[in-house]
Amino acid sequence: MVQTDQKRCIYFALPMQVFMIHAIKTPLLESVRYLFAKRIKGKLKAIKQLRFALKSMGKLPVPTTENTWHPNTHNLILLRIWAFEKYPILTWFKTVRNTINFAIIIHAFDPPWRWMIETVLRDALKMEWDSYRGGIRNLVSLRDNFACKFLLCDFRAIFIRRFFNALIILHIFPPWRRMIYELLKKAKEMKWEERTYGQPAIPNWTWRKDDS
């Protein structure tokens, strides 16, 4: 089954893996390490690395239901299509479009990140998103619960925390808040696979990856 699934997902191909590691993951994580550091030295280089990684994301094939295999990845692709049609502003900026596509790609072929993404999504879908204060509480809860469930090295943990903080800030503005709520409402209407092969049975599974 694993080999069949890998054939269906083009992102399992060795050249694709090498490109993503050297052109996206490595410069992206290195830039995050320095951008979130207190010292100023290295920040200019980090900005250049971040720009390079974001541009490299655009060189990857766009994820579709034909070149991916996981049913939950297909749901994310359908959500992306729905969101781009309903909110064309998301397609105006290449960085936003490429980042969304790369997140879907990561979900398609990288089990640890897939489980983390799905854990956050399932927790979010269990919550009530019907008020401003409730939405803030939900986002804060998702951020703090993620830190408790998944043990990441320092700069990765900081990156994820900043991501949630950015969502909290966007939530302040009514247009973005409405977009978030409607995306979650659309996601609730979909059927999500509970578990896939190889996924640990422990609900609060943790994963740590060394800096080296």
PyMOL commands that set and color helices and strands:
alter all, ss='L'
color gray80, all
select helices_A, chain A and resi 2-8+10-12+14-35+43-57+71-86+88-91+94-109+111-125+132-149+154-172+174-188
alter helices_A, ss='H'
color red, helices_A
deselect
rebuild
show_as cartoon
